[in-house]
Amino acid sequence: MTLWNAGEPGDAAVLRFTAAADAALDARLVPYDVRASIAHARMLHAQRLLGAADLAAIEAGLGALGAEHARGAWQIGPEEEDVHTALEQRLTARIGAAGARVHLGRSRNDQVLAALRLYLKDVLVRLAQGARDCAAALEALAARQGSVALPGYTHLQQAMPSSVALWARGFAAELDDDAAGLEAVGRRLDKNPLGSAAGYGTPGLDLDREATRRELGFAAVHEPVTAVQLSRGKAEAQLLFEVALLIQDLGRWAADVVLFATQEFGFVSLAAAFTTGSSIMPQKRNPDVYELLRGQSAVAQACLLEALALTAKLTSGYHRDLQLLKAPLFRGIDLAQATLALAPRAIGALTFHPERVRLDAGIHAAEAANRLAASEGIPFRDAYRRIAAQLKR
């Protein structure tokens, strides 16, 4: 039975439409809802709204349920609607009426936000570290083969001399920047929503929102209570924006690799484990991993646009539309985590071949013009024209 059911018979088709996805999506929120529920119960006890025996039973019951879920002993069923129903009903079945008392002074609206923000704070740490691991792999490539000359391109034409070190370290710097961008999302997440309930506080109850803030490690209490539901989707979209930038940087790196690995370029070879064969052409080895890394940016951008569109026209207060944020948010996070788990190995699987790199004869023209202007004290435009004339001759 759903938490909001007041005794009326339910409609199975309606439940499937409104909540079937949440049963699967919410699995990752179980340990965080356990933490937030225990913090809320401790606050109720401190405010003399929950007895000591009930608190002890709630703490023990929720702790056991969290541990059992972690080892696969139970899963959220579609009939349970979401993580909150699953935990509260299982807790009540285990410890009796004390389990139902934990919902005093909260709504599923602030409950889900508390669990989600705790989860996302952990996600940000993992994603930022993953971005830095990719940057470190690029630095290792620069250390290993950094002296190999490469042409630097503008408009896909050879423009100025570059090297593996310059190429790899440019991407490494941007990935480090992506890590910092991800960490900056924490500002919006680090606010305690508990006590805001459905968005208008808890009239008739004296709750201590500062106590749950301290217990859960949030930097601040989210005030005023009406701002909490207005914030829905903003941290989620900011996180997905930073994910999109990160995946795009890796995609641009992968696009270079795919180009450099062609027979026409031949600058780089790829480890066999990161390529696939053709079903019809025996000679082919295809850079599938790098092509998929290149293509993932489209998926990341779609997640961001979906999240932005869901909240764009909503009025203030809570709307069920907000439930739909979980799907693009979790999809974007999972995409980023899977990409970051593989990308360092894909970087390490590259071998550059200096003997195959051909630099155009005019690639040092800009350097020659700079040197001429500096040595003769002439305007750069005059030096530019003299070097251009020499190249034509």
N, C-alpha and C positions, 0 to 999 in steps of 0.2 A: 504494500500500500504506500502511496506517495505521502510525503510529510504534510502536504497541504490538503489531503483528503479529509472531508468532514462527514463522511459516512455514505456519500452517494456512490452508486456503482460506477466503476471506471469503464472506459471504452478502450479496448486493446489497440485499435487502429490509431486512435488519437495519441495514446501513449507512445506507440512506435514512431509516430510522426514528430512528436515534441521532444522525445528523450532518448530514442534508441541510440543515437550517435554518442551521447554523453556517457553511456555505460562503458563504452570502449575508451573514449577519450580521457575519462576521469581516473583511469587506473594510475596514472603517474602522479595524481594529486593526493592519493591515500595517505602517504607519510606526512604530508604537509597539513592535511586536514586534521590528522591525529594531533600534531603539534599545536595547531591553533585551537582545537577543541579543548585540549588539556589546559592551555593558557587561559582560555575563557572560563573554564570550570574553577581554576584556582582564583581567578579574579572574583567570581561569584561567591566563593567561600570567604574570601577576605572582606567582601561587602556584606557578609552575613545573609546571603541569599541562597546558600547551599551548605548543608551540614558536612561535618568532617568525615563521617562514615560514607556519605554519598560521594564526596570528592575522592576518597581513597578507592572506592569501587570504580568510579569513572576512570581514574588514572590507570588502574590496573587493567580494566577492561579494554580501554583504547590502546594501551601499550601492547596487549596480547593480540588484539585484532590487527594492529599494524604489522607486528612480527609475522603473524600467520599469512597476511596478504603478501608480504615480501617473499615468503618461501612458497607461494603458490597454493596455499591451502584453501583460499576462497577468491572469487572474482565478483565484480559488480555485475549483477544480472540486469537485463533490460527492464524487468518489472520493478526494479529498485530505483529507476530514473536517473540517479546520479550518485556521486561519492558520498554526499551528505546523508541521503536517505539510507544508503547501504550501511554506513557506519552507525548511524543512530539506531536503526532497527536491529542490527546485529548486537549492538551494545545493550539495548533494552531487553532483548531476548536473553542476554547473558547475565545481566546484573539486576534486572527488574526495573522498577519505576525510576530509580536513580538515573538510568540511561536517558529517560525522556526529559529529565530536569536540566540537562546540559543545554537545551535550546533556549532557556530563559534569557531574554535580553539580546537575542541576535536573530537575524534573518538569513536565509540562504544567500541573500545579496552581499552582505558583508562577509559571510562565511566563505563563499567561493573566492572573493577577492583576497582574503587573507591567505588562503591556501595557494592561490595562483601567484600572488606576489612572492611568497616564500619560495615557491618552485622556481619562478623566473629569476630571482636573485641567485640561486644556485646555477641556473642555466647560463647566466651572464658570465660567471666565473669560468665555467667549462668552455664556452665559446671563445672568450678572450684568450684563454690559454691555448686553445686550438689554433687560433690565428697566429699567435706568437710561435707555436711549434712549426707552422708553415714558414714563417719568416726565418726561423732558425735553420730549416732545411735549405732555404735559398741561400742563406749565408754560408752554409756548409758547401753548397755547390760553388759559390763564388771563391771560397778558399781552395777548393779542389781543382777547379778549371778556370779560375778567374782571369788568367792571362791570355786565354784564347781570344783572338781578335774577332769582332763581329761588326758588320755594318750597322750603323744607326739609321733608322728609316724615318722620313717624313713623307706623307702621301704614298707610302709603300714604295718609295724610291730611295736608293742609297743616298744618304745626306751627309753624315759625319761619322768619323770612326768611333766605335764603341767596343765593348768587350763583354765576355760572359759575366765578369764581376759587376760592371755597370748595369747590365740588363737585370741580373738576379737581384742585386741590392736595391734597385728601384722598386721592384715588386715587394721586396722584404720591408722596405720603409712604409709602403702603403698598407701592408698587412698589419704592421705594428700600429699604424694609425687606425685601422679598423678595430683592433683590439681596444684601443682607447675609446673609440666611439661606442663600442658595446658597453664598456664600463660606465660611460656617461648616462646610459639608460637607467642606471640604478637610482638616479635622483627622483625619478617619477615613481619608482617601485617602492622606495624606502619609507612609505607612510602607512601607519596602522589604520586599516579601515574598520576594525572591530569596534562595535558600539554605535556605528552609524545605522545599523540594522537595515531597513528597507530604503534608507536614504533620508530619514527624518528623525533619527535618534531613537531613544527608548523612553518615552514619557511614562512617568510613574515609577521608574527604577533609577537608583543611584549607582551607576556603573563607573568604574575607574578605567578609563581608556589608556591612561598613562601606564597603568600596571601591565596591561596586555602588550603595550608597546615595548616596555622593558623586557618582558618575558620572551617575546618573539624577536627582539633585536632590531626593530624598526628604528629609523633615525628620528621620526617625528610622528605625532598623531595627525591623521588627515582631518583637517578642519576647513570650514564648517562641515557638518554632516551632509549638507546638500551638495557639496563639491565631490563627494565620493563617487556617486553614480555618474556625474558629469565627466569624471576622469576616465571612465571605462573606455577602452580602446586606444587611449593615447599612448600609454607605455607600451602596449602591444604593438601599435603601429610604429613607434619609434624603434623598438627592438627589430621588427621586420625590415624597417628601412636600413638599419645598420647591417642586418644579415644580407640584404640585397646588395649593398655596397661591397661587402666582403666577398660574396659569391661572384659578383661582377669582376672584382680584381683577380680572383682565381681564374675566372673565365677568360679574361684578356690574356693572362699568362698562358693558359692552355691553348688559346688561339695562336699565339706565337709558336708554341711547341708543334702544333699540327702543321703550321706553315714550314717551319724549319726542318721538319722530318720528311717533307716531300722529296722525291728524287730530284726535282729541279733545284731545290736548295741543298739538301743533304747535310746541313750543318750538324744535325744531332741524330743519334739513334736511340731507340726506346727498348727497354728490357722486354723480353718476350712475354713475361707475365702480364704486362700492361697493354698488350695488343691482342687482337683476335685475327683469325684467318677468314678467308672467303669460302663460301659454300660451292663456288664454281670456278674460282681462279686460284690454282695451287700456289702461285708465286706471291700472293698478297699477304701482307701483315698490316692490319688496320689500327689506327690510334684511337680505338673506341673509348678508352678511359678518358683521354684528353678531350675528345669530342663531347662526351657527356659532361665533363667539368665545364666546358665552354657553354653548353646548353642549359645548365642548371640556373643561370641567371634569369631566364624567362620564368621559371617556376617560382623563384624567390620574389620577383617583381609582382607576379600574379597574387601571391599571398599578401603582399603589402597592399595592393590595390583592393583586394577583397576586404581586408580589415578596415581600410579607410572608408570604403563605400558603405559598410554596415552602419556606421555611426553618423554619417554625414548629415542626414535629415531628421534625426531623432529629436524630439522635444526633451525637456529636462525630466529627471526621475528615471526609474528603472523601466526597461522594456525587454520583452523576451527575445527580441532580435539580438541582444547582446550575447546570448548563449552561443550564437553562431560564430563568435570571434574565436572560439577555441580551435575550430578545425583549421583555418589558415594559420593561426599562431603556432599550433603544434606541428603542422605540416612544414612550416618554414624552419622551425627549430630542428626537427628531425632531418630535414634536408641539409642544414648547415652542419649538424653533428656528423652525419654520414660523410659529407664532403671533406670536412676537416680531419676525419679519421684516416682517409685515404690519401689526401693531397701530399703530405710530407713524403710518403713512399713513392708517389708518382714523380715528385721532384727529384728524389734520390735515384730514380731509375733512368735518368738522362745521362748520355755520354756525348760530349761535343767532339767534333773532328776538325781540328784546325786546318788540316790539309785540304779540306773541302770548301773552306771559306774563301771566296774571291771578293776582294775589295775593289770597287771601281777606281779607275785611275784618278778621277777628280775628287775623291772623297776628302782629300786634305785641303781643298780650295779655301774653305772658310778660315782654316788655320793660317794658310799662306797670306790671305788678305789681312788678317789681324797682325801678323808679323811685319808685313810690309808697311802698314799704316804706323805701327809703333816704331819701327827702325828708321823710317824716313820722315816721320812727323807730318805725314800728309793726311788729309781727310779720309775716313774709311771708305766713302763712296768712290774716291779716286782709286784707292787700292783695289776695291772690288772690281772696278772696270778693267784695271790693268791685268789682274789675275784672270778675269773672264776672257780677255783678249788672248792671253797666253794659252789658255785651254783650247780656244778655237783654233789656234795655230798648231 
